[in-house]
Amino acid sequence: MFIRPKDYISVNNKLFFAVVSEYQEDDRALCWLRYVKDKNGMQKLESKQAGQLIRESYPEFLFHSQYADIDLHGISLESIDRVHRPDQAVVRLLESVSPDSTQQDAIKLIKLLLDAGIKIETIGITGSLMLDTHNEHSDIDMIVYGRKRFFEVRKLVQQFLKTGELKSLDESFWQSAYQRRDCALSYGEYQSHELRKFNKCISGETKVDISMIPEIYERVQENGPYKKMGQDKISSVVTDDAYAYDFPARYLIEHDTINEVVSYTATYTGQALKGDKIEAAGYIEQGSDGNNRLLVGTSREAAGEYIRVIE
């Protein structure tokens, strides 16, 4: 089955899971529960809530990935009733007859990019807007498919910020983003790192987060399965940041025993540039080739795990 990270899959039109890997293991999609539909509508779950619900009510979806050596939610492919695709959500938004204010803000951003030459099939809208569970406080979660196109979009965002067609986050938006991330960095550290990325902005009155999914031919060849070797904290210099916005984000480093730092957590995407000295805390993983990497973000919130620039 063709699925990509940031797609959603649903089971019985009741459980909605965010896909975390295109890799399918034991004929299961690797994902994490994010929404549940009940008599009151769609309810968004925090990571701990989702884990508890699956453990107590749907233990058949508990899955330990041998490839990633991590506990995830694994949905058998035959149990999936629908794949919700971000690129299709863009088409639906542009065809909507009476869009609400949040949808209008998303449409504004989409049209800015299309008018600037970005192809419609290379962008997507995921999360609550895709599932139509958004409200006036929801963000616009935009995806760009392809590394080169993503960097083109980042440059366009910078241009639109200068012309006023998009706006920078004000203090209240930054504070809200920080609270949602619930990360191990201080607020000052979080904001100073984010200001360098140009993957957040305001369209109309709605905050936008822009992330990237590399095309199949662009993906880094991994050396899994991986085995966790314990936690560690290291400092090192980044020698290559070409894959800093990939999923997972990757930073090649200068270190005696660890080749790279990787992270699936959005907070640490684009966190460091080539030449930056970083401090990183996470889990050492050993690949099938015997090489080690440091994984930052074994959960969505990544408690106690981080990447920070220190010089």
N, C-alpha and C positions, 0 to 999 in steps of 0.2 A: 504494500500500500504506500502511495506517495504522500508523505507528510513531512513538514518542515518545522523547525523550532518557531515558536510564536503562533503556529496554527493552534486551534482548539479542536478537541474531539468530544463528542457527547455520547452518553450511554442512556438509553431509554428516555431521551429528551429531558433528563432530570439531573444528571451529573455532568459537569462541564470541566474538562481537564485541559490545562495548558501544556502543549507538547514542549519538551525540553531537549529533545535530540531527534535527528532524522534516523539515527541508528535504531533498528528494531531487534529486540533480543527475545529469543524463544517465542517468536510470533506475537510479541506484545509491543505496543507503543509505550515509550517511556515518557512519563508526564507527571503532573501534579494537579490535584483537585483545586479548582479556584472558585467555582460557583455551584450552587445547588438550587434547583427550582422546587418550590413548595407552593402551598395554597396562597401564600402571600407574594408570590412572584420569585424573581431571581435574587438569591442572597450571596454576596461575596464573602469568602472565608479567608481569614488569616491562615498562615501556614500551619500553626499549631492546631487550630480548629479543624482544618482539612485533614491533617494526620489523624486526629482523634476520631473523626467521623468515619474515616476509612477503616481504622482498626476495629471500631466497635460495630459498625453496620455493614461494611463491605470488605471483609478480610480477604476475599478472593482477589482484590486489586492490590494487596500488599505485594511488593516485589523487590528483591535484592538483586540489583544489577551486578552480575559477575564481571562484566566489562569495565564498569566504572567503580566498582566496589563501594556502592552507596545504596541506601534504601530509597526507593522511588515508588510511584504508583504505576503499575504495569497493566495495561488494558489489552486483553486479547483482541486481535484484529477482528474476529468475528462478533465481538460484543459492541463494536463501534457502530452507531447508527448514522453518524454524520461527521464529516470533517469540515470545520468552519475555517475558511481560508481568507486571510487578510486582503489579498488582491481582489477577491470578489466583493468584499465589503466596500472598497473604493467605488466600484461600478454601481453598487446599490445606492451609495450616498449621492453620487452624481445624478442618479435617476429619481431621487426622492422628490415627491411632489410638495410636501409641506414640512420641510426640515425644521427641527427645533433649534434653539440658539446654539447648542453645542455642536449639532450637526452642521449648522451654517458655518461655524468657525472652522470645522474640519474641511468643509467644501472650499472655503476661502483658501486655505493652505494648499489643498490639492490643485486648485486652479492656478495658483501662483506658480507652482512647480511645473504643471503641464504647459503653461504659457511660456515658461523659461526653457522648454525643450526636453523636460524629463518625460519619459514614456510611461503611460498609464500602467502598463503591465509590470513595471519595475517598482511600484510602491504599493503599500498595503496599510490598512488600519486594523489593529487588533484590539483585544481587551473588551471593555464594556461597550464601546461604540460598535464594534463588530457584532457583539451578541445582543445589541439593543437593550442593554441593562443600565445605560448611563443616566446620569442626572446632571443638574447644573454645577455640581462640584467635581465631575469626572474630568480626567485628562484625555487628551488625544494621543494615543500611542501609535505612532507611525513607524512603519518598517520600510527600509529600502533594500531591495534585493540586488546584491552585487557590490563589491568593494569599491570599484571605480566610481560607480554611480552614487554611492553613499557620500564619497568625498566631494562630488559635484554638488550634491544637495547641501552639504555643510557650507560650502562656499556661497551658495545661493542664499542660505539662511543669513549669513553675515551681510550680504548685500541688502536683503530685505530689512534687516535690522537698521542699517544705515539710512535707507529710504523711508522708514517708518511703516512699511507695509506689514511688518511683524514687529513685536515689541519684546524688549528684554524683560526677564522676570524682575518684579519688584520684591521688596523685603518680605512681604506677606507670602508670596508664592515660594520664595526660597525657604522660608521657615516651614511652610507646609510640606514642601518636597523633602526637606530634611527629616521631619517627623515621620513621614511615610516610609522613608528608607530605613529608619531605626538602625543605623549603622554604627560601627565602632569608632568612627571619626568624630571629632568635635565639630560643632556647627561651622566654625571658622575654617577648619581644614576641609570640610565637605564643600563649602562654597568656593574656596580658592581653587580647588581642583576642578570643579564643575565649570567655572567661568572660562576655562581654556578650551572647552570641548565644542561649543557651538552646536550642540544637539538638543538644546532646550530653548524654547521661546514661547511667546504668547501670540496666538492667532485670535483676533477679536478679543474675547474675554477669557479664553481657555488656554491652559498650559499645554504645551506640546512636548513630548519626548520622542526623539527620533533614534532608532536603532538600526542595525544592519545585520542581514543574514547573507553570508557569502554564497555565490553560485556554487554548484557542485564542483565545477572545474577549478574553482578558487580555493577550495577547502584544504586546510593543512592535513597532511597524512599523519594520523595519530599512531601511537605505538602501544595501544591497549591489547589485551586487558591490563588494567592498572590495579596495583595492590597498595593499600595505604600502609605507610611505614611509621606513622606517628606524627604528632604536631611539631612545628618548629617556627621560629621567627628568624628572618635573615635580613641582611642589608646588602645591596649590590647596585651596580650601574646597569641601566638598560642599554643594550647594544643594538636592539632592533625593535621598533614599534610599529612595523608594517601591519601587524595583525591585532592592533590594540582595540579595534572596534568589532572584531569578529565575535562569533558566538561558538565557543568561549573566546573571551579576550585573551591575547597572548603577548607576553613580553619576554623576549630573549634577553638573558642576563649574563653578566660576567661573574661566575661563581665556581668554586672548586668542585662542588658535588651536585649542584642543581642547574639544569640547563635553561629552564624557563619558569615563569610564573603565569598561571592561567586562572581565569575567573569566569563563572557563569552568572555572577551577580551584577546587575546593571550599574550599581554604584561604582564598580571598579573597571567599567568599560572606558577606554580612552584615558585612563588615570595617569599615565606617565608617557613621556616622550623620550626618544633616543637621547642618551647622554644624562638623563635624570638619575640621581641616586635615590633609590627607594628603600623603604622598610616594608616588609611583607610578612604577615602571619597567617598560617593556614596549615594544611596537611601535606606532608611529603607523600607523593605517589611514585611508585616505581613501575615503569612500563615493561612490556615484554622484551624490550631490547636491553634492559638493565639500567637505562638512564632514569634519572629522577627529575620530577618537576614539583613545584609547590602549587597546590590547589587552594585558592582563596574563595570561599563561598560554598560550603557544603550544605547550606540552607539558603533560602531566599534572603533572610535577614543577615546571615553570616555573622552571628554573634561571636565576638572575640577574634574575628578574622578581618584582615584589611590589607590594603596597599596604600601607602602614603609616600609622597615625594618629600625627602628630608633635606635636600640641598638643591 
